Amino acid sequence: MAAERFDVVVIGSGPGGYVSAIRAAQLGMKAAVIEADRPGGVCLNWGCIPSKALLTGAELIETLRQKGETFGVRAGKLELDYGKVIDHSRKCADRLGKGVQGLLKKNQIEFIAGRGRVAGKTTVEVEGAAPRTLEAAHIVVATGSGELILPGLEVDGDAISTSREALESKRVPERLVIIGAGAVGVEFAYVYANYGSQVTMLEMADQMLPGADPDVAQALQREFRRKKIDVQLGTRFERVKKVNGGVKIDVTRGEESAEIDADHVLVAIGRTPNSAGLGLEEAGIELDRRGFIPVNEKLRTTVSTISAIGDVAGPPLLAHKASEEGVAAMEFLAEVSRPPLDHFKIPGCIYCQPQVAWIGRTEAQARQEFGDEIRVGKFPFTASGKAIATGHTAGFVKIIAEPRYNEIVGAHIIGYGATELVAEMGLAMTLEATTAEVAATSHAHPTLSEAILEAALSAEGRSINF
């Protein structure tokens, strides 16, 4: 059978893959998308979307318990049904998966169910119920990533799970140990703690959210401890033993050893690229030691007819980064005039409460790059009228500017609504705005966004409300 011909074949239908195919179609290319699981990839089905449904439920519980009386709402003893929120999360994922299929159809992109494998510089084989061979002028690898598992951990979904199993399980363990205090770990800690688990977090690093600005990480740690979540930093997991329907976790802290009893272990130590078994190395594509696919500034691999985008192309492992790269890869291919990608201008967001969001450089990175003359402005939500009125006073806004022009090079927010507020900082950085320009922008009162105005004023040395 002759190979079917396309201009672009995309392997993977996550937020990088399906967006890449749509942009290709908009640019006049005949495109196909291959997906081994469900339309939408990990993000829509087993990550971003269903987890946010769970987090919304957890936030509602916390609000009723801690702030209900303040606002005259006496809820009494709450009756919680975790299975209901799991059902809701699955419905959200299903709805959006169908939406992706609809978008592909609308843009006349062929959706092919099966596992794609690179069989040459311009050839993709589809393995599955209906094997096919596709020829493409260009191939895009957008296969994402999977959960990273530590040696000695046997994930069974019963005693030990990852986020993948947790997003389907309707069980709330009485005693839960989460290995890893990164984005996934803190979000699930917040969910399970509000639904009734006694949560212990184990993190090897000396701060939560390794890589985040330390001021933000320390503030989140204080808030988690107020929520009775036990955060153990500088703690290394060694082994886990299944005992009498529960687990015993051996850990070390420096030279000391300890044992923790729990009912369940959730592994959240990071992700690993889905690059194995795709025929990449046979096709001449080089992988780095971790399995990520190195790409150049135009997102091309070491084989010029093959691009890689999203998680499989390396950090940051974020859905919106994948989408940005998907669009960029096709625009570079079509020789559309566009600026290069700047990963410093891609925000990171964590959706527990208080939320955490950042964009650009940390204070330490800025000092290393621009020197100690950088300007740093902070404004706490305890001084925000809107935050006080709503009862959400935890956290702050921190803005970092370089010393020559006072151009904003970083922003870090912890607090209610942080993941929405960070968009203003993203626009500011895209426009190369200065702290003076943000300070000269009228922000409505009372809003949480006034904290951004006040942080900019602080960086200018002319604070008004703090």
C-alpha positions as CSV (number, residue, x, y, z in Angstrom):
1,M,0.0,0.0,0.0
2,A,1.4,3.4,-1.0
3,A,2.1,5.8,1.9
4,E,-0.3,8.6,2.5
5,R,1.2,12.1,2.0
6,F,0.9,15.1,4.3
7,D,2.8,18.4,4.6
8,V,3.0,18.0,8.4
9,V,2.4,14.9,10.6
10,V,2.3,15.6,14.3
11,I,2.8,12.7,16.8
12,G,0.8,13.6,19.9
13,S,-2.4,15.5,20.4
14,G,-1.6,17.4,23.6
15,P,-1.6,21.2,24.0
16,G,1.5,21.3,21.9
17,G,0.5,18.7,19.2
18,Y,-3.0,19.8,18.4
19,V,-2.1,23.5,18.5
20,S,0.8,22.8,16.1
21,A,-1.5,21.0,13.7
22,I,-4.1,23.8,13.7
23,R,-1.4,26.5,13.1
24,A,-0.1,24.4,10.2
25,A,-3.6,24.1,8.7
26,Q,-4.0,27.9,9.1
27,L,-0.8,28.4,7.1
28,G,-2.1,26.2,4.3
29,M,-0.5,22.9,5.1
30,K,-2.2,19.5,5.0
31,A,-1.8,18.1,8.5
32,A,-2.5,14.9,10.4
33,V,-2.3,14.2,14.2
34,I,-1.5,10.8,15.7
35,E,-2.6,10.0,19.2
36,A,-2.1,6.7,21.2
37,D,-4.3,7.6,24.1
38,R,-7.1,10.3,24.2
39,P,-7.4,13.6,22.3
40,G,-5.8,16.4,24.3
41,G,-2.9,14.4,25.7
42,V,-1.9,14.3,29.4
43,C,-2.9,18.0,30.1
44,L,-6.5,17.7,29.2
45,N,-7.0,14.1,30.4
46,W,-4.6,13.4,33.2
47,G,-3.1,16.7,34.3
48,C,-4.0,20.3,34.1
49,I,-7.7,20.2,33.6
50,P,-8.9,17.4,35.9
51,S,-6.6,18.5,38.7
52,K,-8.0,22.0,38.6
53,A,-11.5,20.5,39.1
54,L,-10.2,18.8,42.3
55,L,-8.5,22.0,43.5
56,T,-11.7,24.0,43.1
57,G,-13.5,21.5,45.3
58,A,-10.7,21.7,47.9
59,E,-10.8,25.5,47.9
60,L,-14.6,25.5,48.4
61,I,-14.2,23.3,51.4
62,E,-11.4,25.5,52.9
63,T,-13.5,28.7,52.3
64,L,-16.6,27.3,54.0
65,R,-14.6,26.0,57.0
66,Q,-12.3,29.0,57.5
67,K,-14.3,32.0,56.2
68,G,-17.9,30.9,56.3
69,E,-18.6,32.3,59.8
70,T,-17.0,35.6,58.9
71,F,-19.4,36.1,56.1
72,G,-22.4,34.8,58.0
73,V,-22.5,31.3,56.5
74,R,-22.9,28.6,59.2
75,A,-22.3,25.3,57.3
76,G,-22.0,23.1,60.3
77,K,-20.3,19.7,59.7
78,L,-19.6,19.4,56.1
79,E,-20.4,16.1,54.4
80,L,-17.7,15.4,51.8
81,D,-18.0,13.0,48.8
82,Y,-14.7,12.8,47.1
83,G,-16.1,10.5,44.4
84,K,-18.3,13.3,43.2
85,V,-15.5,15.7,42.5
86,I,-13.6,12.9,40.7
87,D,-16.6,12.3,38.5
88,H,-16.8,16.0,37.8
89,S,-13.1,16.1,36.8
90,R,-13.5,13.2,34.4
91,K,-16.5,14.9,32.8
92,C,-14.4,18.0,32.3
93,A,-11.6,16.0,30.7
94,D,-14.1,14.2,28.4
95,R,-15.7,17.4,27.3
96,L,-12.4,19.1,26.4
97,G,-11.2,16.0,24.6
98,K,-14.2,16.1,22.4
99,G,-13.5,19.8,21.9
100,V,-10.0,19.0,20.6
101,Q,-11.5,16.5,18.1
102,G,-13.9,19.2,17.0
103,L,-11.2,21.7,16.5
104,L,-9.2,19.3,14.4
105,K,-12.2,18.5,12.3
106,K,-13.0,22.2,11.9
107,N,-9.5,22.8,10.5
108,Q,-9.7,19.7,8.3
109,I,-6.9,17.9,10.2
110,E,-7.0,14.2,10.1
111,F,-7.0,12.6,13.6
112,I,-5.4,9.1,13.6
113,A,-5.8,6.8,16.6
114,G,-2.6,4.7,17.1
115,R,1.0,4.9,18.2
116,G,3.2,7.0,15.9
117,R,6.8,5.9,15.2
118,V,9.4,7.8,13.2
119,A,10.5,5.4,10.5
120,G,12.7,7.9,8.5
121,K,13.4,11.5,8.0
122,T,10.0,12.0,6.3
123,T,8.2,8.8,7.3
124,V,5.9,7.9,10.2
125,E,4.4,4.5,10.8
126,V,1.2,4.2,12.8
127,E,0.9,1.1,15.0
128,G,-2.5,0.0,16.2
129,A,-5.7,-1.5,15.1
130,A,-5.3,0.0,11.6
131,P,-1.6,0.3,10.8
132,R,-0.7,3.0,8.3
133,T,2.4,4.6,6.8
134,L,2.5,8.3,6.4
135,E,4.9,10.5,4.4
136,A,5.4,14.1,5.5
137,A,7.5,16.9,4.4
138,H,7.9,17.7,8.1
139,I,7.3,15.7,11.3
140,V,6.6,17.2,14.7
141,V,7.3,15.1,17.8
142,A,4.9,16.2,20.6
143,T,4.7,13.1,22.7
144,G,4.9,14.9,26.1
145,S,6.1,13.3,29.3
146,G,5.2,10.7,31.9
147,E,5.6,10.4,35.7
148,L,9.1,9.8,36.9
149,I,9.3,6.8,39.2
150,L,12.1,6.2,41.8
151,P,13.9,2.9,42.0
152,G,12.3,0.6,44.5
153,L,8.8,2.0,44.1
154,E,6.2,-0.3,42.6
155,V,3.2,1.8,41.5
156,D,0.1,-0.3,42.0
157,G,-2.6,2.4,42.5
158,D,-3.4,0.8,45.8
159,A,-0.6,1.5,48.2
160,I,1.6,3.6,45.9
161,S,0.4,5.9,43.1
162,T,1.4,8.8,40.9
163,S,-0.8,11.7,39.8
164,R,-2.1,9.5,37.0
165,E,-3.7,7.0,39.3
166,A,-4.7,9.7,41.8
167,L,-6.8,11.5,39.2
168,E,-9.1,8.4,39.0
169,S,-9.0,7.2,42.5
170,K,-12.0,8.0,44.7
171,R,-10.2,7.1,47.9
172,V,-9.0,9.6,50.5
173,P,-6.3,8.0,52.5
174,E,-6.3,8.8,56.2
175,R,-2.5,9.2,56.3
176,L,-0.8,10.2,53.0
177,V,2.9,10.7,52.3
178,I,3.7,12.7,49.2
179,I,7.3,12.3,47.9
180,G,8.2,15.6,46.2
181,A,7.2,19.2,47.0
182,G,7.1,20.5,43.5
183,A,4.1,21.8,41.6
184,V,2.3,18.4,41.4
185,G,3.1,17.5,45.0
186,V,1.8,20.8,46.6
187,E,-1.4,20.7,44.5
188,F,-2.3,17.2,45.6
189,A,-1.3,18.0,49.2
190,Y,-3.8,20.8,49.2
191,V,-6.5,18.7,47.7
192,Y,-6.1,15.7,50.0
193,A,-5.6,17.8,53.2
194,N,-8.9,19.6,52.6
195,Y,-10.7,16.3,51.9
196,G,-9.5,14.9,55.2
197,S,-6.1,13.3,54.8
198,Q,-3.3,13.8,57.3
199,V,-0.6,14.8,54.7
200,T,3.2,14.6,55.1
201,M,5.4,16.0,52.3
202,L,9.0,14.8,51.8
203,E,11.4,17.0,49.8
204,M,15.1,16.5,49.2
205,A,15.8,20.2,48.5
206,D,16.0,22.8,51.2
207,Q,12.8,24.6,50.0
208,M,9.4,23.7,48.6
209,L,9.1,24.4,44.9
210,P,12.7,23.9,44.0
211,G,13.8,26.5,41.5
212,A,11.2,29.0,42.6
213,D,12.1,32.3,44.2
214,P,12.9,31.5,47.9
215,D,10.7,34.3,49.2
216,V,7.7,32.6,47.6
217,A,8.7,29.1,48.6
218,Q,9.1,30.1,52.2
219,A,5.8,31.9,52.3
220,L,4.0,28.8,50.9
221,Q,5.7,26.6,53.5
222,R,4.4,28.8,56.3
223,E,0.9,28.7,54.8
224,F,1.0,24.9,54.4
225,R,2.1,24.4,58.0
226,R,-0.8,26.6,59.1
227,K,-3.0,24.1,57.2
228,K,-1.5,21.3,59.3
229,I,0.4,19.9,56.3
230,D,3.7,18.4,57.5
231,V,6.4,19.7,55.2
232,Q,9.8,17.9,55.8
233,L,12.6,19.5,53.8
234,G,16.1,18.1,53.3
235,T,14.5,14.6,53.6
236,R,15.4,11.8,51.2
237,F,13.2,8.9,50.5
238,E,15.1,5.6,50.7
239,R,12.5,2.8,50.4
240,V,8.9,1.8,51.1
241,K,7.5,-1.4,52.5
242,K,3.9,-2.5,52.3
243,V,2.7,-3.7,55.7
244,N,-0.7,-4.8,56.8
245,G,-2.6,-2.8,54.2
246,G,-0.4,0.3,54.8
247,V,3.1,1.4,54.1
248,K,6.3,2.2,56.0
249,I,8.6,4.8,54.4
250,D,12.3,4.9,55.3
251,V,13.8,8.3,55.0
252,T,17.1,10.0,55.8
253,R,17.8,13.6,56.9
254,G,21.6,14.1,56.8
255,E,23.1,11.4,58.9
256,E,19.8,10.6,60.6
257,S,17.3,7.9,59.6
258,A,13.6,7.7,60.3
259,E,10.5,5.7,59.5
260,I,7.1,7.1,58.6
261,D,3.9,5.1,58.8
262,A,1.2,5.9,56.2
263,D,-1.8,4.4,54.4
264,H,-0.7,5.6,50.9
265,V,2.3,7.1,49.1
266,L,1.9,9.5,46.2
267,V,5.0,9.9,44.1
268,A,5.4,13.4,42.7
269,I,9.1,13.9,42.0
270,G,8.9,15.1,38.4
271,R,8.4,13.9,34.9
272,T,10.4,12.0,32.2
273,P,10.1,12.6,28.5
274,N,8.1,10.1,26.3
275,S,10.9,9.6,23.8
276,A,11.5,5.9,24.1
277,G,10.3,3.5,21.4
278,L,9.6,6.3,18.9
279,G,12.4,5.4,16.5
280,L,14.1,8.7,17.1
281,E,17.7,7.5,17.4
282,E,17.3,5.2,14.4
283,A,16.2,8.2,12.4
284,G,19.4,10.1,13.5
285,I,17.9,12.3,16.2
286,E,20.1,12.8,19.2
287,L,18.7,12.6,22.8
288,D,20.3,14.1,25.9
289,R,21.2,11.9,28.9
290,R,17.7,12.4,30.4
291,G,15.9,11.4,27.2
292,F,14.9,14.9,26.1
293,I,15.2,15.9,22.5
294,P,17.6,18.9,22.0
295,V,16.3,21.4,19.5
296,N,17.7,24.6,18.0
297,E,16.1,28.1,18.1
298,K,13.6,27.1,15.4
299,L,12.7,23.9,17.4
300,R,14.4,21.6,14.8
301,T,16.1,18.5,16.0
302,T,19.4,17.2,14.6
303,V,17.3,16.0,11.7
304,S,16.1,19.2,9.8
305,T,12.8,17.6,8.7
306,I,11.8,16.8,12.3
307,S,10.8,19.3,15.0
308,A,10.2,18.6,18.7
309,I,8.0,20.6,21.0
310,G,6.6,20.6,24.5
311,D,7.7,18.4,27.4
312,V,9.7,16.0,25.2
313,A,11.8,18.9,24.0
314,G,12.8,19.8,27.6
315,P,11.9,22.1,30.5
316,P,9.9,24.0,31.4
317,L,7.4,21.2,31.3
318,L,4.3,23.4,30.9
319,A,1.2,23.0,28.7
320,H,1.3,26.7,27.6
321,K,5.0,26.4,26.7
322,A,4.1,23.4,24.5
323,S,1.4,25.5,22.8
324,E,3.7,28.4,22.2
325,E,6.3,26.0,20.7
326,G,3.7,24.4,18.6
327,V,2.7,27.7,17.0
328,A,6.3,28.8,16.7
329,A,7.5,25.5,15.0
330,M,5.0,25.9,12.2
331,E,5.6,29.6,11.8
332,F,9.3,28.9,11.5
333,L,8.6,26.2,9.0
334,A,6.4,28.5,6.9
335,E,9.1,31.3,7.3
336,V,6.6,33.6,9.0
337,S,8.4,36.7,10.5
338,R,8.2,36.3,14.2
339,P,10.4,36.9,17.3
340,P,12.3,34.0,18.8
341,L,10.9,32.2,21.8
342,D,12.0,33.5,25.2
343,H,11.4,30.9,28.0
344,F,11.9,33.6,30.6
345,K,8.6,35.1,29.4
346,I,6.6,31.9,30.0
347,P,4.8,32.0,33.3
348,G,4.8,29.2,35.9
349,C,1.6,28.6,37.9
350,I,0.6,26.5,40.9
351,Y,-3.1,26.3,41.8
352,C,-3.2,25.4,45.5
353,Q,-4.3,28.2,47.9
354,P,-2.5,30.5,48.2
355,Q,-1.7,30.2,44.5
356,V,1.8,30.7,43.3
357,A,2.8,32.3,39.9
358,W,6.0,33.7,38.5
359,I,7.5,34.9,35.3
360,G,11.1,35.8,34.4
361,R,14.1,35.7,36.7
362,T,14.2,35.0,40.4
363,E,15.9,37.7,42.5
364,A,19.1,35.5,42.6
365,Q,19.1,35.1,38.9
366,A,18.6,38.8,38.3
367,R,21.5,39.7,40.7
368,Q,23.8,37.3,38.9
369,E,22.9,38.7,35.5
370,F,22.5,42.4,36.3
371,G,24.4,42.9,39.5
372,D,23.3,44.0,43.0
373,E,21.9,47.3,41.6
374,I,18.7,45.7,40.5
375,R,15.5,47.1,41.9
376,V,13.1,44.9,43.9
377,G,9.6,46.0,44.9
378,K,7.3,44.1,47.2
379,F,3.7,44.6,48.3
380,P,1.9,42.3,50.8
381,F,-1.8,41.4,50.4
382,T,-2.2,42.2,54.1
383,A,-2.1,45.9,52.9
384,S,-4.6,45.3,50.0
385,G,-8.1,46.6,50.6
386,K,-9.6,44.0,48.3
387,A,-7.7,41.2,49.9
388,I,-8.8,42.3,53.4
389,A,-12.4,42.6,52.3
390,T,-12.4,39.1,50.8
391,G,-10.4,37.5,53.6
392,H,-7.5,36.5,51.3
393,T,-4.6,38.3,52.8
394,A,-1.8,35.7,52.5
395,G,1.1,36.4,50.2
396,F,2.6,39.3,48.2
397,V,3.6,40.6,44.8
398,K,7.4,40.9,44.1
399,I,8.7,42.7,41.0
400,I,12.3,42.7,39.9
401,A,13.8,45.3,37.5
402,E,17.2,45.6,35.9
403,P,19.2,48.7,36.9
404,R,19.8,50.5,33.6
405,Y,16.2,51.2,32.4
406,N,14.2,49.7,35.3
407,E,12.8,47.2,32.8
408,I,10.9,44.4,34.5
409,V,12.8,41.2,34.3
410,G,10.9,39.1,36.8
411,A,7.7,38.9,38.9
412,H,6.7,36.5,41.7
413,I,3.3,36.3,43.2
414,I,1.9,34.2,46.0
415,G,-1.7,34.8,47.0
416,Y,-5.3,34.4,46.0
417,G,-5.7,34.9,42.2
418,A,-1.9,34.8,41.6
419,T,-2.3,32.7,38.5
420,E,-4.6,35.3,36.9
421,L,-2.6,38.3,38.1
422,V,0.7,37.1,36.5
423,A,-0.7,37.7,33.0
424,E,-0.3,41.5,33.5
425,M,3.4,40.8,34.3
426,G,3.7,38.7,31.2
427,L,2.3,41.5,29.0
428,A,4.6,44.0,30.7
429,M,7.7,41.8,29.9
430,T,6.6,41.3,26.3
431,L,6.3,45.1,25.9
432,E,9.6,45.6,27.8
433,A,7.8,47.8,30.3
434,T,9.5,49.5,33.1
435,T,8.4,49.7,36.7
436,A,7.6,53.4,36.1
437,E,5.2,52.5,33.2
438,V,3.4,50.0,35.3
439,A,3.2,52.5,38.2
440,A,1.8,55.0,35.7
441,T,-1.0,52.6,34.7
442,S,-4.3,53.2,36.5
443,H,-5.5,50.0,38.3
444,A,-9.1,49.8,39.4
445,H,-9.9,50.1,43.1
446,P,-10.5,47.9,44.9
447,T,-8.9,45.0,43.1
448,L,-6.1,42.5,43.8
449,S,-4.3,43.9,40.8
450,E,-3.5,47.0,42.8
451,A,-0.8,44.9,44.5
452,I,1.1,44.9,41.2
453,L,0.8,48.7,41.0
454,E,2.1,49.0,44.6
455,A,5.0,46.6,44.0
456,A,6.0,48.7,41.0
457,L,5.8,51.8,43.1
458,S,7.9,50.1,45.7
459,A,10.6,49.2,43.1
460,E,10.6,52.9,42.1
461,G,11.2,53.9,45.8
462,R,7.8,55.6,46.1
463,S,5.4,53.3,47.9
464,I,2.0,54.7,48.7
465,N,0.1,52.1,50.7
466,F,2.8,50.2,52.5
